[in-house]
């Protein structure tokens, strides 16, 4: 962000919010996936002390806000933050900073690299205009630490388990520990038994795999569960699950791009994604999102094939 202009002009920029007290502002700072380095934290502390009251606020979306900055100090404060690589967050009808849990880099439950996915989402979508505020959350497993189902786009790590009779001791721990009661046992106690998982009710949490000491339950597939239309605020709505266990990262991003395009197509000004889905009809919106994503995938395949054809070099053997 380039800093120029008077305090009044800067007050209208993204991440700069009016405070209830006249002449005072809050700076909303950007921390993708909640990450900031020591240099950035030191600079934030210095700015808060030099230009405000020496206080910061930790937001619910892993960001930092500095309150009590007078409009005459905005330009100087923003310049110092920028020098340390601290960017501003988003406000208004835009895509907000992406939140994420630590994921597989740190957490034993993590199914995928949440930080990398959050970084890609940030690079592609952050601060883009949308009909209303638009929030994304990335969480590495079914523990759902970043509350993916409360966001317009929610990505959650998912595994699909499979059962192996050869390794099963028929202890029944998996049935007792399954949080969604999706595992059932059939048969008698004479060695003729079978364990099944209901794919519709399974929440892809991997609890069965982790509690099975004999390795009868193993990971068959892993990927992402994608949900859409979650929101809190005055009219809360839990997100709708769009697709389970998406194995391809490419497909995941195609579906997200499609979801945002469909939202822009149908939403009224200031209407949240989930409320638009309810107004237009869930079946209609989800079907169109999938259709748009599939069309985009076909176009990309044609483009890739065309590019490969252009770069093909025919080598003629010398006589």
Order of alpha helices (4+ residues) and beta strands (2+ residues): alpha-beta-beta-alpha-beta-beta-alpha-beta-alpha-beta-beta-alpha-beta-beta-alpha-beta-beta-alpha-alpha-alpha
